[in-house]
Amino acid sequence: MKSYKTIIIGGGISGVAAANELYESKSDFLLLEKKDVLGGLSTQYKHNDIYFDYSGHYFHFYKSSEAKSFVEKVLNLKTYKRLCKTHIYEKMINYPLQFHLSELDKDKADRVFKEMMAREERESISFDNMKEAFLHNFGQTLYNDFFYPFFMKYYRCSPQEITPGLYKGSIPVPSKDEVVLGYKGTKKLDTGYNATFLYPVNSSRELFDFYHKKFKENIILNSEVIKVDIDTKTLVTKNGEIYKYENIINTAGLKEFAQNIQEGLPICQYAEKLRNVSTFIFNCLLKSKLSDFSWAYLSDKDNIYYRAGYYPGDNVRCYLEASGKDNSPREYDEEKLFQEALKALKKCNMISDKDDILDYNIKFVPISYIIFDKNRESCTRIILEKLEKNNIYSCGRFGRWIYSSMGEDVLDGIKIAKKILTM
Ligand SMILES: Cc1cc2nc3c(=O)[nH]c(=O)nc-3n(C[C@H](O)[C@H](O)[C@H](O)COP(=O)(O)OP(=O)(O)OC[C@H]3O[C@@H](n4cnc5c(N)ncnc54)[C@H](O)[C@@H]3O)c2cc1C
């Protein structure tokens, strides 16, 4: 039986970043990936010779030069200015909606303006859930007509079930001065954490091909880990291979890992409470570019898609995202996804009729967004602590069961690898 100081489960961006750190420090490790390629959700796949993301994957590194250099060492990234829209009341309004009230019809604008100006502005207001936060910051009309229906499509549950932990500044709140400016017609398009973003000039696949080549001796593809035994410190793959480890870096979804993979730790009851949604991605190639936005948010109740966007680049590729409920993997069939896509693309002025779609394909991501309900924080804390006591370090978006970006996942992988190196 082969034995390793570290075994990494999963070769997405967090697992590959961790592997690179261990490789550079000449620490012995093995990376096991269940699919036949590295990259997880951060890579691209080819459909009829065209590359597609698992829906728009844009890089933004905040202030992290370490994550940036891990990616930019390989990928040629181009910077784009985000130009986003919100589809509401059958109109496309500049994003963030709450900063652009003048673009609403006059009676709606007046009502929302009044509601937003009536709020109390205090630094330290704490909210119990997202409904409270939305109502306080944006008022009843925007809550009823945008935030509530949007959340019901995106998270498949009410904002009342979601804790403000999700917030993290990703939904910008205008000051009263900014509300006035937006009501009078001043545009504020550069608000929020992703006002600009980076996107590969070629394909994000290059990143994973590069690192695969760099430490290919340490990688086994098509190798799904199905059991981890903490007493014997061994793990088993679906192919029947058994490996001994000192440490594990786990990037597989925490829920599945805690419920099915590890043996011997009483953490199932906490894992059972973790919730997520799945995502249906409708990727397509269009005849021509009829609109010029980066992506748009759709709150309309009569359509399943909540986001539509263009991939940057020469040919006109675009994507739509719809959420599926936790534990009901194939809620929509292909025909439904196609018919709904036609409606959404028309609403967003991306096509004028069906013939504008030259080709399409559909991907299903079973775990895509984590639901930040009242159980998430305590359950993940207990599970992660128990795993760490047994030298299992979970990292990345799904390993930690968080909302994170690719840049944050790179940093997380590097951080965990560094921790192991000091042991
Ligand atoms: C719809 C959508 C849009 C997004 N858009 C953006 C964006 O624009 N910008 C951004 O920065 N981030 C975006 N993200 C987030 C981004 O996808 C993740 O943060 C990132 O891909 C997570 O990387 P990871 O390596 O932690 O996990 P993953 O990419 O999920 O990698 C985990 C790997 O582990 C493998 N694996 C799982 N179980 C096992 C097992 N038992 N044994 C062996 N291998 C296993 C999987 O096959 C996979 O390759 C988006 C996410 C979604 C769902």
The ligand as a Gaussian input file, in Angstrom:
#p B3LYP/6-31G(d) Opt

LIG

0 1
 C      -22.833000      28.920000     -11.498000
 C      -21.533000      29.377000     -10.867000
 C      -20.916000      30.546000     -11.310000
 C      -19.717000      30.956000     -10.702000
 N      -19.100000      32.087000     -11.160000
 C      -17.920000      32.461000     -10.612000
 C      -17.224000      33.624000     -11.089000
 O      -17.668000      34.308000     -12.009000
 N      -16.044000      33.955000     -10.508000
 C      -15.490000      33.217000      -9.466000
 O      -14.401000      33.558000      -8.988000
 N      -16.128000      32.131000      -8.995000
 C      -17.317000      31.731000      -9.531000
 N      -17.953000      30.618000      -9.058000
 C      -17.336000      29.876000      -7.942000
 C      -16.263000      28.889000      -8.422000
 O      -16.819000      27.967000      -9.330000
 C      -15.741000      28.119000      -7.220000
 O      -15.382000      29.030000      -6.206000
 C      -14.533000      27.243000      -7.567000
 O      -14.687000      26.597000      -8.794000
 C      -14.361000      26.200000      -6.467000
 O      -13.178000      25.468000      -6.699000
 P      -12.870000      24.195000      -5.833000
 O      -11.595000      23.636000      -6.327000
 O      -12.911000      24.521000      -4.391000
 O      -14.092000      23.185000      -6.106000
 P      -14.470000      22.395000      -7.480000
 O      -14.262000      23.235000      -8.666000
 O      -15.826000      21.833000      -7.244000
 O      -13.414000      21.216000      -7.497000
 C      -13.550000      20.066000      -6.698000
 C      -13.014000      18.886000      -7.477000
 O      -13.122000      17.725000      -6.656000
 C      -13.525000      16.629000      -7.454000
 N      -14.134000      15.649000      -6.550000
 C      -15.318000      15.760000      -5.885000
 N      -15.538000      14.695000      -5.112000
 C      -14.455000      13.872000      -5.280000
 C      -14.096000      12.605000      -4.736000
 N      -14.884000      11.968000      -3.867000
 N      -12.917000      12.056000      -5.122000
 C      -12.103000      12.688000      -6.018000
 N      -12.410000      13.880000      -6.555000
 C      -13.566000      14.477000      -6.195000
 C      -14.472000      17.243000      -8.463000
 O      -14.604000      16.441000      -9.623000
 C      -13.792000      18.581000      -8.748000
 O      -12.903000      18.489000      -9.826000
 C      -19.149000      30.199000      -9.627000
 C      -19.804000      29.044000      -9.181000
 C      -20.975000      28.629000      -9.792000
 C      -21.647000      27.376000      -9.291000

